[in-house]
Amino acid sequence: MKKLYYLLVLTALFTFTVSGTAIASAEESLSQEITTQEASEEVITEPTTTEPTTTEPTTTEPTTTEPATTAPPTTAPTTTKPVTTTKPATTKPAAKPKKEKLATPTGLAYSKATTSSITVKWKAVKGAETYYVYCGISGKDGYTLVGKTSATSYTIKKLSTDKKYKIKVKATAKGKTSSARSELIRLCTLPPRGAKPSVVSRDGASVTVKWAKSGRANLYAVYVASSKNGKYKKVTTTEKTTYTYKKKTPEKACYFKIVPILETKNQYSVGKASKIRKASIGKITIELPEIIRKGEYPEITVPYYNSKVKWKSSDKSVIKIKNGRILAAGQGTAKLTATYKKKYKATVTVKVSAPTVNYMSAVYDVTNKEYIYHNRLNDRCYPASITKLVTALVALKYMDLDDTIVVGNELNIVEAYSSRCGLKKGEKFRLKDILYGLLLPSGGDAAYTIAVNCARKVSGNKNMGYVAAKNYFVNMMNKYMKDIGATGSHFVNPHGYPVKGHYSTVHDLVLVAQKVLKNKTLKSITSTSYKYVTALTGQGHSWGTTNSLIASYAYYYSPYAHGMKTGTVDDEYTGIIGAFTKKKRTIITVVIGCESYNARYNATHRLINTYL
């Protein structure tokens, strides 16, 4: 029993000591947790007593936390400072490489032109390594890079003879560049095909060939081949229209090909200004025609300020300044200087050649009723729109000035390339009004309308078809010409469109011009440069003359001119009839078959300078 008693006592003591130590250790650990929490968060013990009211301020302590959130801006500048310091580092490298400027190319001109190419040249730029050549069409925006070269010339190919081109050249080198120099250049009009050679003579060792003069070409390149389809080799360039070729092997045949070339010197000259105010007025460009002949008024263009330019000639016996215009007074060479506002100058060398008369012409003294001069007086020629003078004379012979002219379906037979004055079907005019549309802008539509209305009146058949009426009127024209003694003419249409069987002579056209001067209505109309006409149906028409002799704003204006009519077949066949009065003396000039629009005026001025 005692043993059992002592065992129980020992067990209880053991249990008590174990539980005591556990409690003590638990209490010790708990006290440690409390002390650590008190050390870290003393505020937590206070809300435990007043939890509902004091906990909300702790949750709404953004006032205490906002400074914590706004604290970063104090560090933000420290983060942005590197950005501000790095900005200059990024911009400095872009500003360092400064390209040195080369001088702008000057003296841009062309030295040679063929039917499809143009050779451009310019003065060398110091330090330049490569030149870039750009080309564009005048009147259209932009340029196209056509090539680059290290030389001071470049040939641009595949061009059209009926367009104006603008050329631009820029000089470059490593790390250097220049601004581009641009110039407007007209490609000369040459025939689309080369001159056809024919054999003049041949012997065992040589062959002589000749060909016709081709347009305005002044050089001819001669090519030879051993077979018709073989490779042609250029053997020479000549100004003549004949060439003798010595064959290396006399027994072999040879074939020839001729290519016409227009080569010009001093056609374009660019003079630097002594003072440059703006880039837009930094130079004066003088544009000269290819050939200047004695007695001509060459049309010399100075862009933008032509009327304010003062001219000076180094030799008045060669170039004379007359009424502010340049007159080729004699053969030789002279320097022509243009000055604008005493600041901008340009000088160009002008070569005047002897006049060549290969067209039909005449000067008739109306006062004394005699020819003063004539060349090929009775040769057949194309009168072109000068025919409209006969149309007007016939209409006035059979109709009254106030007769009504109705525009109808005859507009359908006006040729596509005929000049027009803009008539519309259904419009109505008085005869005296529509005559301005016939003779000022040279309206082919007006010619047909007048012819049809006149034919229907004279025939008495108001329902006559417009084709039949046109033919009826043409017969009236041919009868009228015979009645006035013009037996060398025959007409096929009322407006002068060049077709087979439509021809006249210089003598016959002089007779027509005399009839016009005797008719007060036509004399007044042909001396008018501009007219505004209102149709009976209300439409308004503005009509200006094609005759530069009577237009005071035109370059070829003559103060003595009072008529009369131009005629144009194409760019290389033009003509004009003029009437001039000076000191009560009147002359009629006729020029037919000139090679360009300007040539007919130059030829006319030569005649009036000599004979008026």
Disulfide bonds with the S-S distance in Angstrom:
none
